[in-house]
Amino acid sequence: MEYDIIEQVSELAVSGSPLEEKLEKAVALLADYLAFDGCAVLLLDENGYMRSVAAKCPEALPPYRLGQGVPGLAFTGGALIEVHKEAGDAAWEGIEDSGLEGYRTALAYPLKEKERTCGVLFLRARAKVRLTLLKRQILKLAAMQLLILVKSSEVLNDHHRVYSELLEMQQKLVSSEKLLALGDMAATMAHEIRNPLLSIGGYAARLKRQLPPGSPALGYLEQMGAEIGRIEKIMNGIIRFLKDNAVELKTDDLHCMIDEAMELFADEIAVHCIKVDRRSSGGPLPVLADREQMKIAFDNLIANAIQSMEKGGILTLETSRAGEFAVAKVSDTGGGIDPKYMGYIFNPFFTTKKHGTGLGLPIANSIIMRHKGTIEVRNEGHGAAFIIKLPVAGAAAPNSSRHETGEAV
Amino acid sequence: MKKRILVVDDEEGLRLLYKEELEDEGWDVELAASGEESLDKLEKDSIDLVLLDIKMPGMDGVEVLRRVKEKWKDLPVILCTAYPHYKHDFGTWASDAYITKSSDLTELKQTIRDILGKKP
């Protein structure tokens, strides 16, 4: 049946295979059906070359530019070109095409959508081949199907890209709105909770001092004091998280900042038998940063890494430069983050630890965001890796600038 | 003669707590429930140090601080607040110390000793 080929290509179109695979199968079917030795789909790439995306070819095709060779001419001319390399063939005269060495017949059919050509279906045969009228019609139909294949895949890719961009933007929006709302809430809470807490804690301490030694109530009051201290610690975390914290930016060295943050943890590292692997690229890493705040951010990340390795492990601290960014990487061997929690770890109050406040990572995140940097997390090796990127301070950047954002609550 | 501290806070529970705790430390303590009242007391009584809450209805602590420093520029003022980030408000820079409210009064007592101990 002459139309079998159309049916076969149509079946390919609705199959779930990737585009490249569909095209590979389609060109092979067409080459067989039309009795050509080679068949290829060439699409225009961003550099102006016609790139073969699928081919059944005994020999590789040369790189064709627009207007070059048989496929290039078919592309620019927007019409079928059929050449037979023999004396008297008007179409062949004046064409140079290194892809046709050893071939006698070539056919290039533009893949055209309305007036816009996006590629060429290119066929070569060593022997002389003359297509019947029916085969020509079938070739035309097959070319259209190939075009549909290519176009539908482009549309699908665009759709996927736009969708993932939208999703990413939506997530950023949700998280920034959450931060703003939380900032307002935290300010109110700080006032409404801290004062009564001070009162309760202060009087409990007075009461404790007035009780006779040995009184059983001493223990109760001790407990009350400790619990109030715990709430106050959480309050401090929330307040640090407030949106309108001022950032005082100065040019500073990222290598030093992370070393300084690390100093605080010398005892803990020894207690948990953690090995520290400090790697740093040569040369200074100048960034515009508020040193105190960045230290808090690194403190939180390092503390987080150490908590994941209570039975020992390797803490790797890496600082390097990648183009316009200074990069700091804090990684551990503590087993990594459960993929189902990956999306939540920067959410305030999210914690998987028994005594965690759920504020360490959100604080680190908000500080880094205020420095126009990014923080990324992924599981790597035997643990989690946090990658912080900050813009490298340019030579033209001011030495010191003070940023006040918003008024104090 | 004992040095006298003026405690300014709109919350009665806190005023009383500060009074008892600071009297135990050996200071004389006067109380004011608002910014306006604190300025009246400063006119009438002799005060050696002001412990000042920032967030109060009516005249707030930043405004009281400004007026105090205009009139009695050597009178020490300790700002006391629930929000540590007031530190970044330049209106508070004139204070002699800045303390975040906490049920542990050790830091506050130490700061008072540091300031009043140094004064003749």
Interface residues (C-beta under 8 A of the other chain):
Chain A: A187 A190 H191 R194 N195 P196 L197 L198 S199 I200 G201 G202 Y203 A204 A205 R206 G225 I228 G229 E232 N236 I239 R240 L242 D244 N245 A246 E404 E407 A408 V409
Chain B: E11 G13 L14 L17 E20 E21 K55 A82 Y83 P84 H85 Y86 H88 D89 T100 K101 S102 S103 D104 L105
